[in-house]
């Protein structure tokens, strides 16, 4: 492949044999150093072979190697021209995403009740491998259609939460009949749980504000304590992806589709198999929306208990909830014409700009909140969508891994990582001390640089920087 630097933060892969479009990576020179070392660029090239792909096969500043698509990958296919949908463009953790809650507390309040608060969150938030959940298993099947609204009806959360949630917390066209009994079984005892890996609930403080107008609209203020929740569809989503990949792998021949990597198994969006995948994916997404909704409810209760106030007095309003593993049918302008596209965002966040009709009315003047978590011990960022986004209204989803989990564990023990974070004043409540090394700060890229590149590349604009105070880790 030929890599050409088009600007300070744009790198283009020229079209080679079989590529229907060029590739494009948004990254600074420092971020690209690691990208060039792994197979992620090859995956950008492979995605460019997909039937119906338009524009570029793209990658965000947090790009790293993934399954089929790179993590941080974005690709839009033209539905009307037999454009395909690929589970590899969504990933196994369907609708993994981030929910951010504001609060009525500041850092001084947190420090005064740190032990009590972290103990409450430690006790209340299920995490780790396997089962363990807040909500009753009987609620799971209903959430597959109703999403966060179903959890709200069951007594979790506040009605205002839905207004600040992508798709109002319910993905359309969901159909639980498209899911296997094994997927339902795996999700049966996991509604209201973090899971493991890089999932977390983190107490943070608004450390710096770059855009006061947007921060005010989002409900953020300097020194405010906030809570960030990062998780997805748990075993239910993983099994759904596994099931659908098997179906698509055998169906491609019927449609005459060839791909350079079997992990890019795909079918036309407007095919029985494509519609089945989208229905199962949406049902899994609804589980994920509800999952974060239930966890936020429990976080509010934990704050209320630690501070000795009612849940309402915590002031824990939802800033926003956004996914970063979905394929969505959206209208975008391409070549001067509006087209219906299937936009794959795999480790990439939707980033609608000001005025978009799908945004809550009170946010249309500033654009959509884009939530970019860092790693334990480093910052996270709140960005906002901007006009003229060159990546089908997409932005980064996090810091992005710098090394594999195996490499990270070879650097330090989990106990040493925990001691280091505690020495910096960050309270850690891990599901497994031994696994902390996999998610250590040194295993991730510089999230400040990722956020900066997003702004320079017109993917999203920086609004506020968040500093960690305490982490409940999966």
C-alpha positions in Angstrom: 0.0 0.0 0.0 1.0 3.6 -0.5 0.5 6.0 2.4 0.5 9.7 1.6 0.3 12.4 4.2 -2.3 14.9 3.0 -2.2 17.3 5.9 -0.9 17.4 9.5 -3.6 15.0 10.6 -4.8 13.3 7.5 -3.1 10.2 5.9 -4.4 8.7 2.7 -4.0 5.1 1.4 -4.1 5.2 -2.4 -6.4 2.8 -4.2 -4.9 -0.6 -5.0 -6.3 -3.7 -6.8 -9.8 -4.5 -5.6 -10.2 -1.3 -3.5 -13.4 0.5 -4.4 -12.3 3.6 -2.6 -9.1 5.0 -1.1 -8.3 4.7 2.6 -8.0 7.6 5.0 -6.6 7.8 8.6 -7.0 10.8 10.8 -4.0 11.0 13.1 -1.0 13.1 14.0 2.5 12.0 13.3 3.0 10.7 16.9 -0.2 8.6 16.8 0.7 7.2 13.4 4.0 5.8 14.7 2.2 2.9 16.4 -0.4 2.5 13.7 2.3 1.7 11.2 3.6 -1.1 13.4 0.4 -3.3 13.5 -2.1 -4.6 11.0 -4.6 -1.8 11.3 -3.6 -0.1 8.1 -4.1 -3.4 6.2 -7.6 -3.6 7.7 -8.3 -0.1 6.5 -7.3 -1.3 3.0 -9.4 -4.5 3.3 -12.5 -2.6 4.3 -12.1 -0.5 1.1 -13.1 -3.6 -0.9 -16.6 -3.8 0.5 -19.4 -3.7 -2.0 -21.2 -0.3 -2.1 -18.6 1.6 0.0 -18.6 5.3 -0.6 -16.0 8.1 0.0 -13.2 6.5 1.9 -12.5 3.5 4.2 -11.7 5.6 7.3 -10.1 5.3 10.7 -10.2 7.6 13.7 -7.2 8.9 15.7 -7.6 6.0 18.2 -7.2 3.4 15.4 -5.8 -0.1 16.3 -6.1 -3.6 15.1 -9.5 -5.3 15.5 -11.7 -8.1 14.1 -12.2 -7.5 10.4 -12.5 -3.7 10.7 -9.8 -1.8 12.6 -11.1 -0.5 15.9 -11.7 3.2 15.1 -13.0 2.2 11.7 -15.7 4.0 9.8 -17.3 2.8 6.5 -20.5 3.9 4.8 -22.2 1.8 2.1 -24.9 2.9 -0.3 -28.1 1.0 0.5 -29.7 1.6 -2.9 -26.7 0.2 -4.8 -26.5 -3.2 -3.0 -24.3 -1.8 -0.3 -23.4 -4.4 2.3 -23.6 -4.6 6.1 -20.8 -6.4 7.9 -20.8 -7.5 11.6 -17.1 -6.9 11.6 -17.9 -3.2 11.2 -19.8 -3.3 14.5 -17.8 -5.8 16.6 -18.8 -8.3 19.2 -19.8 -5.9 21.9 -22.7 -4.5 20.0 -23.7 -0.9 21.1 -20.8 -0.7 23.5 -20.9 3.0 24.5 -20.5 5.7 27.2 -23.0 7.4 29.5 -22.0 10.5 31.4 -23.8 11.8 34.4 -23.3 15.3 35.9 -23.8 15.8 39.7 -24.4 18.4 42.3 -21.1 17.7 44.0 -17.5 19.0 43.6 -14.1 17.6 44.3 -14.1 18.7 47.9 -17.3 16.9 48.5 -15.8 13.8 46.9 -12.7 13.9 49.0 -14.8 14.3 52.2 -16.8 11.1 51.4 -14.4 9.2 49.2 -14.2 6.1 51.3 -18.0 5.9 51.8 -18.8 6.6 48.1 -16.3 4.2 46.6 -17.5 1.5 49.1 -21.1 2.1 48.0 -20.2 1.9 44.3 -18.0 -1.2 44.9 -20.9 -2.9 46.5 -23.6 -1.9 44.1 -21.9 -2.2 40.6 -21.7 -5.8 39.3 -18.6 -6.5 37.2 -16.2 -9.1 35.9 -16.6 -12.2 33.9 -19.9 -14.2 33.9 -23.1 -13.3 35.6 -24.2 -10.8 38.2 -26.6 -8.0 37.5 -28.8 -5.3 39.1 -32.0 -5.9 37.1 -34.1 -9.1 37.2 -33.5 -11.5 34.4 -37.2 -11.4 33.6 -36.8 -7.8 32.3 -34.2 -8.8 29.6 -36.5 -10.0 26.9 -38.7 -6.8 27.1 -35.6 -4.6 26.8 -34.8 -6.1 23.5 -37.7 -4.2 21.9 -38.1 -1.3 24.3 -34.5 -0.5 25.3 -33.9 2.1 28.0 -37.6 3.0 28.0 -38.4 -0.5 29.3 -36.0 -0.1 32.1 -37.5 3.3 32.9 -41.0 1.7 33.1 -39.6 -0.9 35.5 -38.6 1.8 37.9 -35.0 2.5 36.9 -33.7 6.0 36.1 -35.5 9.3 35.3 -37.8 10.1 32.4 -35.5 13.0 31.4 -32.7 10.4 30.8 -34.3 9.4 27.5 -34.1 13.0 26.1 -30.3 12.8 26.4 -29.7 9.4 24.9 -28.8 8.6 21.3 -32.0 7.3 19.7 -33.7 8.1 23.0 -32.3 4.8 24.2 -34.2 2.6 21.8 -32.9 1.3 18.5 -35.6 1.0 15.9 -36.4 -2.2 13.9 -35.3 -4.5 16.7 -36.7 -8.0 16.6 -35.8 -10.5 19.3 -36.9 -13.4 17.0 -33.7 -12.8 15.0 -31.7 -13.8 18.0 -30.7 -17.2 19.1 -31.8 -18.9 22.4 -28.1 -19.0 23.3 -27.8 -15.2 23.1 -30.8 -14.8 25.3 -29.5 -17.3 27.7 -26.1 -15.5 28.0 -27.8 -12.1 28.6 -30.3 -13.5 31.0 -28.4 -12.6 34.2 -26.4 -9.6 33.0 -28.7 -6.6 32.8 -27.1 -4.0 34.9 -23.5 -5.1 34.9 -20.2 -3.8 33.5 -18.6 -6.9 32.4 -14.8 -7.1 32.2 -12.0 -5.9 29.9 -11.9 -2.1 29.4 -15.3 -1.5 30.9 -15.7 0.7 33.9 -17.6 3.2 36.1 -15.4 6.2 36.8 -15.9 9.1 39.1 -14.3 12.2 37.5 -14.0 15.9 38.0 -14.4 18.5 35.3 -10.8 19.6 35.2 -10.8 22.1 32.3 -13.4 23.7 30.1 -12.5 24.7 26.5 -16.0 25.7 25.3 -18.1 27.2 28.0 -21.2 27.7 25.8 -21.3 24.0 24.9 -20.4 22.9 28.5 -23.3 24.9 29.9 -25.7 23.4 27.4 -24.5 19.9 28.3 -24.9 20.7 32.0 -21.2 20.7 32.9 -19.3 23.2 35.1 -15.7 23.7 36.3 -14.9 21.5 39.3 -18.1 19.4 39.0 -18.0 15.7 39.9 -19.3 13.5 37.1 -19.7 9.8 36.5 -18.8 8.0 33.3 -20.1 4.5 32.6 -18.5 2.5 29.7 -20.1 -0.9 28.9 -22.2 -2.6 26.2 -24.4 -5.6 25.5 -22.4 -8.2 27.4 -22.6 -11.9 26.4 -25.9 -11.3 24.6 -24.3 -9.0 22.0 -21.2 -11.2 21.7 -23.3 -14.3 21.0 -25.4 -12.3 18.5 -22.3 -11.3 16.5 -21.0 -14.8 16.6 -24.3 -16.2 15.3 -24.7 -13.7 12.5 -21.1 -14.1 11.3 -21.8 -17.8 10.7 -24.9 -17.0 8.7 -23.2 -14.4 6.6 -20.2 -16.5 5.9 -22.3 -19.1 4.1 -24.6 -16.5 2.5 -21.9 -14.5 0.7 -21.5 -17.0 -2.1 -25.2 -16.7 -3.0 -24.7 -12.9 -3.6 -21.4 -13.3 -5.4 -19.5 -11.3 -2.7 -15.8 -11.7 -2.2 -13.7 -10.1 0.5 -10.0 -10.1 1.2 -10.5 -11.2 4.8 -13.1 -13.7 6.0 -13.6 -11.6 9.1 -15.3 -9.0 6.7 -18.2 -11.4 6.1 -21.1 -9.3 4.7 -24.3 -9.3 2.8 -26.4 -6.6 1.1 -28.3 -4.4 3.5 -31.5 -5.1 1.6 -31.3 -8.9 1.8 -33.1 -11.3 4.2 -29.8 -12.0 5.9 -28.9 -8.3 6.1 -32.3 -7.3 7.5 -32.0 -10.2 10.0 -28.6 -8.9 11.2 -29.8 -5.4 11.6 -32.9 -6.6 13.6 -30.7 -8.7 15.9 -28.1 -6.0 16.2 -30.8 -3.4 17.2 -32.2 -5.8 19.8 -28.7 -6.2 21.2 -28.3 -2.5 21.2 -31.5 -2.1 23.1 -30.1 -4.4 25.8 -27.0 -2.2 25.9 -29.0 1.1 26.2 -31.0 -0.5 29.1 -27.8 -1.9 30.7 -26.2 1.6 31.0 -29.5 3.1 32.1 -29.8 0.6 35.0 -26.2 1.1 36.0 -26.7 4.9 36.1 -29.7 4.4 38.3 -27.6 2.4 40.8 -24.8 5.0 40.6 -27.3 7.6 41.7 -28.4 5.4 44.6 -24.8 4.9 45.6 -24.1 8.7 45.7 -27.3 9.3 47.6 -26.4 6.7 50.3 -22.8 8.0 50.6 -23.8 11.6 50.9 -26.9 11.0 53.0 -29.3 12.7 50.6 -32.2 11.7 48.4 -31.5 10.5 44.9 -33.1 13.6 43.5 -30.8 15.8 45.6 -27.7 14.3 44.0 -28.4 16.4 40.9 -27.2 13.6 38.7 -28.7 14.5 35.4 -27.7 12.7 32.3 -25.3 14.6 30.0 -25.5 12.1 27.2 -25.4 8.4 26.3 -23.8 7.5 23.0 -22.8 4.2 21.3 -19.5 3.5 19.5 -20.2 0.0 18.1 -23.1 0.2 15.7 -24.2 0.1 12.0 -26.9 2.6 11.4 -29.1 3.6 8.4 -28.6 7.4 8.0 -29.1 10.1 5.4 -25.9 11.8 4.3 -25.0 14.0 1.4 -22.6 12.4 -1.1 -21.7 14.1 -4.3 -24.4 16.7 -3.9 -27.2 14.2 -3.4 -28.7 12.9 -0.2 -28.4 9.1 0.0 -29.4 6.4 2.5 -26.2 4.9 3.9 -25.4 2.1 6.2 -22.8 3.8 8.4 -20.5 1.3 10.2 -18.9 2.8 13.3 -16.6 0.2 15.0 -14.9 2.0 17.9 -16.1 5.3 16.6 -18.7 7.7 18.0 -21.6 9.4 16.1 -20.9 13.1 16.1 -23.9 15.1 14.7 -23.2 18.8 14.3 -25.3 21.8 15.3 -28.8 21.8 13.8 -29.2 18.1 13.2 -32.9 17.1 13.7 -32.0 13.9 15.6 -30.5 15.9 18.5 -32.5 17.0 21.5 -33.8 20.5 21.0 -31.7 22.0 23.8 -28.5 20.7 22.2 -29.1 21.6 18.5 -27.4 24.9 18.9 -24.1 23.4 19.9 -24.0 19.9 18.5 -24.0 16.4 19.9 -21.9 15.5 23.0 -19.1 13.1 22.0 -17.7 11.1 24.9 -14.1 10.0 24.6 -12.9 8.0 27.7 -9.2 7.7 28.3 -7.7 5.0 30.6 -7.3 4.6 34.3 -5.1 7.4 35.6 -5.5 9.6 32.5 -8.1 12.1 31.4 -11.3 11.6 29.4 -12.8 14.2 27.1 -16.2 15.6 26.2 -16.3 16.8 22.6 -19.1 18.2 20.5 -20.2 17.5 16.9 -19.3 20.1 14.3 -20.6 21.1 10.9 -18.7 19.7 7.9 -17.5 16.5 9.5 -15.5 14.6 6.8 -16.2 11.1 8.2 -19.9 10.7 7.9 -20.5 12.5 11.2 -18.0 10.3 13.2 -15.3 10.9 15.8 -13.0 8.9 18.1 -14.4 6.7 20.8 -11.5 6.6 23.2 -7.7 6.7 23.7 -7.1 3.5 21.7 -4.8 0.7 22.7 -1.1 1.2 22.4 -0.2 -2.4 23.3 -2.0 -5.7 23.5 -3.3 -7.0 26.8 -0.5 -9.6 26.9 2.1 -7.0 26.3 0.6 -4.8 29.0 0.7 -7.6 31.6 4.4 -8.1 30.9 5.1 -4.5 32.0 3.8 -4.5 35.5 1.7 -6.7 37.8 -1.9 -5.6 38.5 -1.0 -5.0 42.1 1.8 -2.5 41.1 -0.6 -0.7 38.7 -3.2 -0.4 41.5 -0.6 0.9 44.0 0.6 3.5 41.4 -2.9 4.8 40.8 -3.7 5.0 44.5 -0.5 6.9 45.1 -1.8 9.5 42.6 -5.0 9.9 44.6 -7.2 7.7 42.3 -9.3 5.2 44.2 -9.5 1.8 42.5 -12.1 -0.9 43.0 -11.2 -3.7 40.6 -13.2 -6.8 39.7 -9.8 -8.5 39.5 -6.6 -7.0 40.7 -4.6 -9.3 38.5 -6.3 -8.0 35.3 -5.6 -4.4 36.1 -2.3 -4.5 34.2 -4.2 -5.2 31.0 -5.9 -1.7 31.3 -3.0 0.2 32.8 -2.5 3.8 31.5 0.7 2.9 29.7 -1.3 0.4 27.5 -3.2 3.3 25.8 -2.4 6.2 23.5 -2.4 9.8 24.7 -6.1 10.7 24.9 -5.3 14.4 24.9 -3.6 14.0 21.5 -6.6 12.0 20.2 -8.9 14.8 21.3 -6.7 17.4 19.7 -6.6 15.6 16.4 -10.3 15.2 16.4 -10.6 19.0 16.6 -7.9 19.8 14.0 -9.5 17.3 11.6 -13.0 18.8 12.1 -14.3 15.5 13.5 -15.4 17.2 16.8 -14.5 20.1 19.0 -13.1 19.9 22.5 -15.5 21.0 25.3 -14.2 19.7 28.6 -11.4 17.6 30.0 -12.3 15.2 32.8 -9.8 13.9 35.4 -10.3 10.6 37.2 -11.0 10.4 41.0 -12.1 6.9 41.5 -12.7 3.8 39.3 -14.9 0.8 39.6 -13.3 -1.6 37.1 -14.6 -4.6 35.2 
